[in-house]
């Protein structure tokens, strides 16, 4: 038996002896002013909505989460990664009564907020694995992240996105249309789902069987993108094709219709062998014949109270394009969908559960977990000038966000009990693959080690004059390696290319990957966490350091005794502490937002 196998068996035994569960699948059972005016909704006012719902349901909310649990949760929700051990120790020593509110402001101001939030919205819009010859995913995601870093008003972000033209080099936002090859119906579906909270995809081919949406309504909505097309922008002799997004004038659509009558399309289809091409021709004809029409308000409890709007009638300037007309309707004060959909999604990103579910499918039978709250948030979002960062901060500073998660066992949304559905207990959930990967690198200290390596290479590069050894080159190399590792990680933890935020569900292959993965092993061996822990004088201090790094807390008395017993039995050496860190990283607690 090799040393690696013996090391694996010893680590696995330690994991069981600590009583820390393996990564496991979720268990069953377990008033409106103009935008830009001063905000009137604060965290305390939001909490009153929660309290009223709890009282109505006869539910007593959980007690407040510990400071350690709260910081870990807030860091994951706002920055997408667990806090460092040093940050946790500093936060726990802080005795000021407003430290949670100040920490929320700190987390929102960090680059990690923009990176995490921008990454999430990229996945909402284009999925995880989308990469096509005409589309540069990296350039598109970088643009989205930049919008959140600049705190671009959300309605402006949407306007830039949905009216983008040109090549991706000229305008990275145009990648959204290139991703869907500028097919009107392909674009209309995610726009409706993500920004309006309405999934009309089922009405694409036929009237919806169970909802109010008709096929002609889908076509009418998609008609806003009927004249948005793409074409090659560079010479065909160039090895790498470059495409641009543009709008064909409406006047030219009449000519298109003459060339593409139903009869002529049928004749042309006979000479085209690829059925997908034929289907695209027919679908474009459908939306070109349709009249661009906004979605009508649903007959639903979600929209029982009309959204207050600014005084007087909303004035629309003549839009330059169909797409611009759609954006004007979407982001106009009082739109029945836009502000509700976005704030519901923000709440879901923080709590793991929306005020109404599903978050991207308002239905006629949709119910509100907290009556009145979604309207209040939507009105405040408009009033703030669609300030995304401010809205996230309001929700993160509520007492409801700071409640305990109880036993911390993650559940899928459809499995949540009534207590969690009305946020009387924080709904624990598995980390996303991205959260899990980045938290793994933070816990092992491999991210900091790579940063130090890049700085060292930069200094060496200065001395020897080699460009290849500059810090920038090192950072780019590390970034590429990280992307490669993350893709492999996601391929195991996510099997849905178009999934917006697929949860880690603790399947056997996923657990085995965590246990056997070189990513985990090498991160532990090359990271700084173990080295720093071993620099501490006593076994107790070393154990504390590893627990803080991995689980963002110190061990219980029982956990400490078991860890000390294991170390005494196997020797006070690096391998023993490596086994302990391995066990903590493979626990269900590590992989959970709780």
Residue, then its C-alpha position, 0 to 999 in steps of 0.5 A: x500500500x502506497x503512502x498516498x493510500x495510507x494518508x487517504x485512509x488515515x485522513x478519512x478515519x479522522x474525518x469520521x472520528x471528528x463526527x463531521x459529516x461528509x459532503x452530503x445531499x440535502x436531506x428531506x424534511x430537515x409610497x413612491x417618489x421619483x427615482x434618485x430621491x432620498x431613501x425611505x426604506x431602511x433595514x429596520x423597516x424591512x425587518x418589520x415586514x418579516x416580523x409581521x409575517x412571522x406573527x401572522x404565521x404564529x412562528x417564533x424566529x430563530x435567535x441571532x446567528x453567532x458572529x462567526x456564522x454571520x461573517x462567514x455567511x455575509x462574506x459568501x453572499x456578498x464576496x463569494x468566498x469565506x473570510x480569511x482566518x485573520x479577518x475572522x479573528x479581528x471581527x470576533x475581537x471587535x465589541x462595537x455594537x454596529x460591527x455587522x453594519x460596518x462589515x457589510x459596507x466593507x464587503x460591498x466596497x471590495x473588488x470581490x463584490x463586483x467580481x462575485x456579483x458580476x460573475x453571478x449575473x453573467x451566469x444568469x444571462x448566458x449560462x456557465x459553459x457558453x463559449x462560441x467562436x463568435x463570442x468572447x465570454x471572458x470579455x463579456x464577463x469582464x464588462x459585467x464585472x466592471x459595471x458592478x465595480x463602478x456601481x452603474x445604476x442597474x437600469x443603465x446597465x440593462x440599457x447598455x446591455x440590450x442596446x449594444x452594437x458593434x464588435x466585442x472589441x468595440x463594445x464588450x456588451x454586444x457579446x450578449x447578442x453574439x452569444x445567442x447569434x442574434x436570434x430574436x427568440x433566443x435573446x427574448x427568453x433570457x431577457x424576459x426571465x432574468x430582467x422581468x421574472x417571467x419565463x415565457x419560454x414554454x410559449x415559444x412553440x405553442x400556447x402555455x398549457x398551464x399559464x396565461x401566456x400565448x404563443x403570439x405574445x412570445x412572438x410579439x415580445x421577441x419582435x423587439x429583437x427582430x431587426x437585430x442581426x450580426x455580420x462579419x466585421x473583418x476580411x474573410x482572409x483574416x484567420x480569426x473571424x470577428x462579428x458585429x451586432x447591428x440593427x437593420x432599419x425597420x423599412x428594410x423589414x418589408x423587403x425581407x417579408x416579401x422575400x420570405x413569405x410562408x410559401x417561399x420559406x417552404x420552397x427554400x427549406x426543401x434545399x436546406x439539409x440542416x433542420x436547425x437552419x430551417x427552424x431559425x428561418x421560420x422563427x425569424x419570420x414569425x417575429x418579423x411579422x409580429x408587432x413589438x408589444x410589452x408583456x401585459x401584467x399577470x393576473x397574480x397575487x404578486x401584482x395585486x398592488x400596482x407599482x407607484x410611479x412618478x407624478x404625471x404621465x411617463x414621457x417616452x422620447x422616440x426610441x432609436x431602435x426597437x431594443x431602445x423602446x423595450x428598455x424604455x418600457x422595462x425601466x420606466x417607473x412603475x413597470x410591473x415587472x422590472x424592479x420586482x424581478x431584480x429585487x427578488x433576485x437580489x434577495x434570493x442571492x443573499x438568502x438563498x430563497x426569493x420572496x416569491x418563488x421561482x425567482x425567474x417565473x412569476x406565475x398566476x399562482x405565485x404567492x408572496x412569502x412576506x406580504x408587501x415586502x416585494x413592492x416596498x423593495x421595488x419602490x425603494x429600488x426605483x427611488x434610489x435610482x436603481x442602486x444595486x449595491x445599496x439594495x444589497x446592503x439594505x437586505x444584508x443589514x437586516x436582522x432577518x439576514x442575521x438569524x441562525x440557520x438552526x441545524x445548518x442542514x442544506x435543503x433545496x428550495x422545494x424542500x424548505x419548511x415553512x419556517x425557512x420559507x418565511x425567513x424565520x430561520x436562515x435557509x442553509x444551502x450548498x455553496x455554488x461551484x464557484x464559491x466552493x472552489x474560491x473558498x477552497x483556495x482561501x482556506x488552504x492559503x494557495x491564493x495568497x501563496x500564488x500572489x506572493x509568488x507573482x511578486x517574487x517573480x516580478x522582482x526577479x524579472x526586474x533584476x534579470x530583465x526578462x519580460x517573461x518573469x514579470x508579475x503581470x506574466x505570473x498573474x496571467x499564468x496563475x489566472x489561466x491555471x485557475x480558470x482551467x482548474x475551475x472548469x474541471x471543478x465545475x464539470x463535476x459539480x454542475x451538469x447543466x450548461x444553461x444552469x443559472x446557479x446550480x447548487x452543489x448537491x453532494x453526489x458521490x462523484x462530487x464527494x470523491x472528487x473533493x477527497x481525491x482531487x489534486x486540486x485539494x491536495x496540492x492546495x493544502x501542500x503548497x498553500x500557506x495555511x498549514x505552514x502558518x499553523x505549524x508556526x504556532x507553539x501549541x497543538x491547540x493553537x494549531x488546531x484553532x488556526x486550521x478550524x478558523x481557516x476552513x470552517x471560520x470558527x474555533x473547534x468545540x471542546x469535543x472536536x478539539x479533544x478528538x483532534x488532539x487525540x489523533x495528533x498524539x496517536x499519529x505524531x506531532x508532524x505536518x502530515x497529521x495536521x494535513x490530515x486534519x485540514x483535509x477532513x475539515x475541507x471535506x466536511x458538509x459544514x465547509x461546503x454549506x452557506x449557513 
